[in-house]
Amino acid sequence: LRWANHLRPELKKGALTREEEQIIIQMHAKIGNKWARMAALLPGR
């Protein structure tokens, strides 16, 4: 599954944007280390 996700063309592989960083910071403050839930808010990541 991990390799299949790596091959997806819509997957963003570059650095996080400032907007994405802000979303992560805000969500981490609200829900803690729930990375799967945060990832759902970052399409393509």
Backbone torsions as a table, in degrees:
resi	resn	phi	psi	omega
1	LEU	NA	-42.1	-179.3
2	ARG	-61.1	-44.0	179.7
3	TRP	-65.8	-39.5	178.7
4	ALA	-61.6	-40.4	177.2
5	ASN	-64.8	-35.3	179.6
6	HIS	-63.8	-31.4	-177.5
7	LEU	-83.3	-10.9	-179.1
8	ARG	-63.7	124.8	-177.0
9	PRO	-68.0	-26.1	-178.5
10	GLU	-83.6	-2.5	180.0
11	LEU	-73.3	127.1	178.8
12	LYS	-82.1	124.9	-176.5
13	LYS	-110.4	-6.0	-178.3
14	GLY	-81.9	-172.0	179.2
15	ALA	-68.1	156.8	177.1
16	LEU	-69.1	144.7	174.7
17	THR	-80.0	166.2	177.4
18	ARG	-61.4	-37.5	178.9
19	GLU	-62.7	-44.3	178.4
20	GLU	-64.0	-40.1	177.9
21	GLU	-61.6	-42.0	179.6
22	GLN	-64.6	-39.6	177.2
23	ILE	-61.3	-44.7	179.9
24	ILE	-62.5	-45.4	-179.7
25	ILE	-61.5	-46.0	-179.4
26	GLN	-64.5	-44.8	-178.8
27	MET	-69.0	-36.1	178.3
28	HIS	-63.9	-38.1	177.8
29	ALA	-65.8	-33.9	-178.0
30	LYS	-82.0	-46.6	-170.2
31	ILE	-116.9	-2.4	178.9
32	GLY	78.3	-146.4	-173.9
33	ASN	-85.4	46.5	177.7
34	LYS	-94.9	73.4	-171.8
35	TRP	-66.3	-33.0	178.6
36	ALA	-65.1	-39.9	177.8
37	ARG	-67.1	-39.4	179.1
38	MET	-67.0	-39.2	-179.4
39	ALA	-61.7	-30.8	178.6
40	ALA	-64.6	-23.4	179.6
41	LEU	-88.4	-4.4	-179.1
42	LEU	-119.4	81.6	-177.4
43	PRO	-57.3	135.2	178.9
44	GLY	85.7	0.9	179.5
45	ARG	-107.5	NA	NA
